[in-house]
Amino acid sequence: MNVPILDRSALLKHIRAVEQDHPLKIIALLPRGAAPHVEGDDAVDFLAEKREGLSLLGLTRAELDLAARLGRPVGIVLASELRGAEKARIERSARPL
């Protein structure tokens, strides 16, 4: 499968729009598979900081909103939910935006 490369300026524009609508801050791009609940070879995974007022339903809405903007599946991993070895592995592989 040929997955299109994301344009950085367009990606940041979409991320900022989603951040305005949802109480989270997307801080890094993660390797594919970091958000195992999202399927698809063309999916994009992000690391985010939770802001006050974010619920599980709100997180799901943010994923769907960003997926609609990018035209591909999106997974968001919350930094506050990571622990131990998983936290260290994710943080090592994160690419800041």
GUTI-129274 format. One record per atom (N, C-alpha, C): chain; z negated, y, x negated; atom name. Coordinates in steps of 0.001 Angstrom, whole numbers, plus 500000, padded with zeros to 6 digits. Example, Ala and Ser with C-alpha at 12.3 -4.5 7.8 and 13.67 -1.06 7.14 Angstrom:
# GUTI-129274
{rec 'A' {492200 494310 486810} 'N'};
{rec 'A' {492200 495500 487700} 'CA'};
{rec 'A' {492200 496700 486800} 'C'};
{rec 'A' {492920 497750 487150} 'N'};
{rec 'A' {492860 498940 486330} 'CA'};
{rec 'A' {492130 500030 487100} 'C'};
***
This chain:
# GUTI-129274
{rec 'A' {500000 498825 499159} 'N'};
{rec 'A' {500000 500000 500000} 'CA'};
{rec 'A' {500000 501240 499112} 'C'};
{rec 'A' {500786 502202 499469} 'N'};
{rec 'A' {500889 503445 498718} 'CA'};
{rec 'A' {500023 504509 499396} 'C'};
{rec 'A' {498874 504815 498823} 'N'};
{rec 'A' {497943 505776 499415} 'CA'};
{rec 'A' {498236 507156 498845} 'C'};
{rec 'A' {498496 508156 499705} 'N'};
{rec 'A' {498782 509496 499192} 'CA'};
{rec 'A' {497573 510106 498489} 'C'};
{rec 'A' {497841 510863 497445} 'N'};
{rec 'A' {496809 511570 496695} 'CA'};
{rec 'A' {496340 512768 497516} 'C'};
{rec 'A' {495038 513010 497487} 'N'};
{rec 'A' {494485 514153 498209} 'CA'};
{rec 'A' {494653 515424 497390} 'C'};
{rec 'A' {495178 516470 498010} 'N'};
{rec 'A' {495271 517774 497382} 'CA'};
{rec 'A' {493876 518391 497369} 'C'};
{rec 'A' {493395 518770 496185} 'N'};
{rec 'A' {492022 519257 496042} 'CA'};
{rec 'A' {491725 520483 496895} 'C'};
{rec 'A' {492604 521461 496921} 'N'};
{rec 'A' {492330 522679 497696} 'CA'};
{rec 'A' {492303 522380 499194} 'C'};
{rec 'A' {493205 521542 499670} 'N'};
{rec 'A' {493206 521165 501083} 'CA'};
{rec 'A' {491960 520344 501414} 'C'};
{rec 'A' {491591 519444 500514} 'N'};
{rec 'A' {490391 518633 500715} 'CA'};
{rec 'A' {489157 519522 500846} 'C'};
{rec 'A' {488999 520474 499938} 'N'};
{rec 'A' {487841 521367 499981} 'CA'};
{rec 'A' {487834 522211 501249} 'C'};
{rec 'A' {488992 522635 501692} 'N'};
{rec 'A' {489094 523415 502930} 'CA'};
{rec 'A' {488594 522593 504118} 'C'};
{rec 'A' {489015 521352 504196} 'N'};
{rec 'A' {488591 520474 505287} 'CA'};
{rec 'A' {487095 520164 505204} 'C'};
{rec 'A' {486618 519938 503999} 'N'};
{rec 'A' {485189 519659 503812} 'CA'};
{rec 'A' {484351 520851 504269} 'C'};
{rec 'A' {484724 522038 503861} 'N'};
{rec 'A' {483964 523245 504246} 'CA'};
{rec 'A' {483973 523435 505761} 'C'};
{rec 'A' {485086 523149 506417} 'N'};
{rec 'A' {485163 523266 507874} 'CA'};
{rec 'A' {484201 522284 508541} 'C'};
{rec 'A' {484145 521059 508036} 'N'};
{rec 'A' {483238 520046 508599} 'CA'};
{rec 'A' {481784 520446 508341} 'C'};
{rec 'A' {481499 520981 507165} 'N'};
{rec 'A' {480140 521422 506844} 'CA'};
{rec 'A' {479678 522548 507781} 'C'};
{rec 'A' {480598 523382 508219} 'N'};
{rec 'A' {480243 524455 509152} 'CA'};
{rec 'A' {479884 523905 510530} 'C'};
{rec 'A' {480488 522789 510904} 'N'};
{rec 'A' {480277 522207 512228} 'CA'};
{rec 'A' {479157 521172 512278} 'C'};
{rec 'A' {478741 520669 511112} 'N'};
{rec 'A' {477747 519590 511062} 'CA'};
{rec 'A' {476689 519910 510002} 'C'};
{rec 'A' {475426 519551 510255} 'N'};
{rec 'A' {474357 519877 509309} 'CA'};
{rec 'A' {474300 518928 508102} 'C'};
{rec 'A' {475303 519063 507235} 'N'};
{rec 'A' {475311 518310 505984} 'CA'};
{rec 'A' {476093 519080 504933} 'C'};
{rec 'A' {475909 518703 503689} 'N'};
{rec 'A' {476603 519317 502552} 'CA'};
{rec 'A' {477223 518184 501747} 'C'};
{rec 'A' {478543 518124 501711} 'N'};
{rec 'A' {479245 517088 500952} 'CA'};
{rec 'A' {479284 517530 499498} 'C'};
{rec 'A' {478747 516672 498618} 'N'};
{rec 'A' {478570 517071 497216} 'CA'};
{rec 'A' {479435 516315 496218} 'C'};
{rec 'A' {479965 515156 496614} 'N'};
{rec 'A' {480738 514382 495637} 'CA'};
{rec 'A' {481672 513394 496325} 'C'};
{rec 'A' {482691 513014 495582} 'N'};
{rec 'A' {483618 511964 495983} 'CA'};
{rec 'A' {483111 510666 495362} 'C'};
{rec 'A' {483105 509609 496152} 'N'};
{rec 'A' {482626 508307 495675} 'CA'};
{rec 'A' {483783 507321 495566} 'C'};
{rec 'A' {483621 506297 494733} 'N'};
{rec 'A' {484665 505273 494670} 'CA'};
{rec 'A' {484761 504524 496001} 'C'};
{rec 'A' {485949 504067 496304} 'N'};
{rec 'A' {486185 503321 497546} 'CA'};
{rec 'A' {485262 502114 497595} 'C'};
{rec 'A' {484622 501938 498742} 'N'};
{rec 'A' {483689 500830 498931} 'CA'};
{rec 'A' {482243 501266 498897} 'C'};
{rec 'A' {481982 502488 498499} 'N'};
{rec 'A' {480600 502988 498446} 'CA'};
{rec 'A' {480010 503095 499849} 'C'};
{rec 'A' {480846 503353 500831} 'N'};
{rec 'A' {480423 503377 502239} 'CA'};
{rec 'A' {481003 502119 502891} 'C'};
{rec 'A' {480284 500997 502793} 'N'};
{rec 'A' {480852 499711 503225} 'CA'};
{rec 'A' {481115 499595 504727} 'C'};
{rec 'A' {480599 500525 505504} 'N'};
{rec 'A' {480813 500469 506949} 'CA'};
{rec 'A' {482202 500987 507350} 'C'};
{rec 'A' {482960 501497 506381} 'N'};
{rec 'A' {484287 502044 506661} 'CA'};
{rec 'A' {485340 501134 506044} 'C'};
{rec 'A' {486308 500729 506865} 'N'};
{rec 'A' {487365 499837 506393} 'CA'};
{rec 'A' {488640 500611 506118} 'C'};
{rec 'A' {489466 500029 505296} 'N'};
{rec 'A' {490785 500591 505019} 'CA'};
{rec 'A' {490974 500907 503553} 'C'};
{rec 'A' {492115 500483 503028} 'N'};
{rec 'A' {492425 500747 501622} 'CA'};
{rec 'A' {492604 502229 501343} 'C'};
{rec 'A' {492941 502987 502378} 'N'};
{rec 'A' {493176 504416 502195} 'CA'};
{rec 'A' {491944 505261 502547} 'C'};
{rec 'A' {490816 504614 502810} 'N'};
{rec 'A' {489594 505339 503170} 'CA'};
{rec 'A' {489077 506156 501987} 'C'};
{rec 'A' {488326 507202 502306} 'N'};
{rec 'A' {487731 508075 501294} 'CA'};
{rec 'A' {486231 508123 501560} 'C'};
{rec 'A' {485435 507954 500510} 'N'};
{rec 'A' {483981 507953 500628} 'CA'};
{rec 'A' {483397 509174 499935} 'C'};
{rec 'A' {482388 509768 500577} 'N'};
{rec 'A' {481742 510968 500051} 'CA'};
{rec 'A' {480234 510782 499989} 'C'};
{rec 'A' {479604 511509 499074} 'N'};
{rec 'A' {478152 511603 498979} 'CA'};
{rec 'A' {477762 512944 499563} 'C'};
{rec 'A' {476741 512956 500416} 'N'};
{rec 'A' {476352 514200 501084} 'CA'};
{rec 'A' {474836 514349 501102} 'C'};
{rec 'A' {474415 515594 501213} 'N'};
{rec 'A' {473009 515918 501418} 'CA'};
{rec 'A' {472806 516185 502896} 'C'};
{rec 'A' {471763 515605 503436} 'N'};
{rec 'A' {471409 515783 504839} 'CA'};
{rec 'A' {470728 517132 505012} 'C'};
{rec 'A' {471122 517853 506039} 'N'};
{rec 'A' {470460 519114 506392} 'CA'};
{rec 'A' {469669 518909 507674} 'C'};
{rec 'A' {468744 519804 507922} 'N'};
{rec 'A' {467894 519697 509106} 'CA'};
{rec 'A' {468736 519614 510374} 'C'};
{rec 'A' {468386 518654 511211} 'N'};
{rec 'A' {469075 518494 512491} 'CA'};
{rec 'A' {470144 517421 512510} 'C'};
{rec 'A' {470426 516792 511374} 'N'};
{rec 'A' {471461 515758 511353} 'CA'};
{rec 'A' {470897 514446 511898} 'C'};
{rec 'A' {471557 513903 512897} 'N'};
{rec 'A' {471194 512608 513470} 'CA'};
{rec 'A' {472242 511578 513046} 'C'};
{rec 'A' {471988 510331 513363} 'N'};
{rec 'A' {472972 509288 513075} 'CA'};
{rec 'A' {474263 509548 513855} 'C'};
{rec 'A' {474117 509975 515089} 'N'};
{rec 'A' {475288 510309 515889} 'CA'};
{rec 'A' {476037 511498 515274} 'C'};
{rec 'A' {475306 512483 514790} 'N'};
{rec 'A' {475922 513641 514136} 'CA'};
{rec 'A' {476661 513252 512868} 'C'};
{rec 'A' {476086 512320 512109} 'N'};
{rec 'A' {476743 511835 510894} 'CA'};
{rec 'A' {478057 511136 511251} 'C'};
{rec 'A' {478021 510333 512292} 'N'};
{rec 'A' {479230 509644 512749} 'CA'};
{rec 'A' {480288 510646 513198} 'C'};
{rec 'A' {479857 511683 513897} 'N'};
{rec 'A' {480803 512726 514323} 'CA'};
{rec 'A' {481423 513430 513117} 'C'};
{rec 'A' {480615 513691 512099} 'N'};
{rec 'A' {481131 514336 510882} 'CA'};
{rec 'A' {482178 513446 510210} 'C'};
{rec 'A' {481903 512132 510139} 'N'};
{rec 'A' {482878 511205 509559} 'CA'};
{rec 'A' {484185 511225 510347} 'C'};
{rec 'A' {484077 511182 511661} 'N'};
{rec 'A' {485278 511185 512507} 'CA'};
{rec 'A' {486030 512501 512418} 'C'};
{rec 'A' {485298 513605 512363} 'N'};
{rec 'A' {485913 514927 512250} 'CA'};
{rec 'A' {486693 515039 510938} 'C'};
{rec 'A' {486055 514652 509837} 'N'};
{rec 'A' {486730 514737 508539} 'CA'};
{rec 'A' {487893 513749 508457} 'C'};
{rec 'A' {487728 512573 509047} 'N'};
{rec 'A' {488824 511587 509074} 'CA'};
{rec 'A' {490040 512140 509824} 'C'};
{rec 'A' {489795 512811 510927} 'N'};
{rec 'A' {490900 513399 511696} 'CA'};
{rec 'A' {491605 514479 510880} 'C'};
{rec 'A' {490851 515257 510143} 'N'};
{rec 'A' {491437 516324 509324} 'CA'};
{rec 'A' {492238 515763 508152} 'C'};
{rec 'A' {491736 514664 507548} 'N'};
{rec 'A' {492389 514093 506365} 'CA'};
{rec 'A' {493466 513072 506714} 'C'};
{rec 'A' {493427 512559 507929} 'N'};
{rec 'A' {494410 511561 508329} 'CA'};
{rec 'A' {494168 510194 507725} 'C'};
{rec 'A' {492913 509896 507436} 'N'};
{rec 'A' {492530 508587 506894} 'CA'};
{rec 'A' {491047 508361 507172} 'C'};
{rec 'A' {490588 507104 507133} 'N'};
{rec 'A' {489170 506826 507393} 'CA'};
{rec 'A' {488270 507495 506351} 'C'};
{rec 'A' {487078 507914 506798} 'N'};
{rec 'A' {486110 508581 505919} 'CA'};
{rec 'A' {484744 507935 506086} 'C'};
{rec 'A' {484077 507714 504968} 'N'};
{rec 'A' {482697 507254 504972} 'CA'};
{rec 'A' {481837 508284 504264} 'C'};
{rec 'A' {480666 508567 504837} 'N'};
{rec 'A' {479736 509511 504214} 'CA'};
{rec 'A' {478436 508780 503942} 'C'};
{rec 'A' {478012 508812 502682} 'N'};
{rec 'A' {476755 508217 502247} 'CA'};
{rec 'A' {475768 509356 502031} 'C'};
{rec 'A' {474597 509257 502652} 'N'};
{rec 'A' {473583 510293 502485} 'CA'};
{rec 'A' {472732 510008 501260} 'C'};
{rec 'A' {472614 510984 500376} 'N'};
{rec 'A' {471828 510833 499152} 'CA'};
{rec 'A' {470377 510484 499472} 'C'};
{rec 'A' {469852 511013 500555} 'N'};
{rec 'A' {468453 510781 500923} 'CA'};
{rec 'A' {468179 509333 501331} 'C'};
{rec 'A' {469215 508572 501626} 'N'};
{rec 'A' {469040 507184 502054} 'CA'};
{rec 'A' {469197 506179 500915} 'C'};
{rec 'A' {469533 506653 499727} 'N'};
{rec 'A' {469749 505756 498588} 'CA'};
{rec 'A' {468429 505471 497882} 'C'};
{rec 'A' {468278 504244 497396} 'N'};
{rec 'A' {467057 503835 496696} 'CA'};
{rec 'A' {467400 502945 495497} 'C'};
{rec 'A' {466547 502963 494510} 'N'};
{rec 'A' {466582 502028 493391} 'CA'};
{rec 'A' {467900 501931 492660} 'C'};
{rec 'A' {468304 500686 492416} 'N'};
{rec 'A' {469524 500413 491647} 'CA'};
{rec 'A' {470765 500932 492364} 'C'};
{rec 'A' {470760 500846 493691} 'N'};
{rec 'A' {471904 501356 494455} 'CA'};
{rec 'A' {472054 502858 494242} 'C'};
{rec 'A' {470948 503575 494254} 'N'};
{rec 'A' {470975 505024 494032} 'CA'};
{rec 'A' {471547 505345 492653} 'C'};
{rec 'A' {471077 504639 491635} 'N'};
{rec 'A' {471549 504876 490268} 'CA'};
{rec 'A' {473044 504580 490147} 'C'};
{rec 'A' {473484 503490 490753} 'N'};
{rec 'A' {474902 503103 490690} 'CA'};
{rec 'A' {475783 504139 491381} 'C'};
{rec 'A' {475375 504573 492559} 'N'};
{rec 'A' {476160 505551 493320} 'CA'};
{rec 'A' {476203 506883 492566} 'C'};
{rec 'A' {475064 507342 492076} 'N'};
{rec 'A' {475024 508620 491372} 'CA'};
{rec 'A' {475863 508608 490096} 'C'};
{rec 'A' {475908 507478 489403} 'N'};
{rec 'A' {476736 507364 488189} 'CA'};
{rec 'A' {478228 507438 488520} 'C'};
{rec 'A' {478604 506902 489666} 'N'};
{rec 'A' {480020 506838 490002} 'CA'};
{rec 'A' {480521 508062 490780} 'C'};
{rec 'A' {479616 508942 491192} 'N'};
{rec 'A' {480003 510107 491990} 'CA'};
{rec 'A' {480773 511111 491148} 'C'};
{rec 'A' {481823 511679 491748} 'N'};
{rec 'A' {482613 512723 491095} 'CA'};
{rec 'A' {482384 514029 491861} 'C'};
{rec 'A' {481673 514991 491265} 'N'};
{rec 'A' {481385 516241 491973} 'CA'};
{rec 'A' {482659 516919 492472} 'C'};
{rec 'A' {482521 517606 493589} 'N'};
{rec 'A' {483677 518293 494160} 'CA'};
{rec 'A' {483869 519635 493549} 'C'};
***
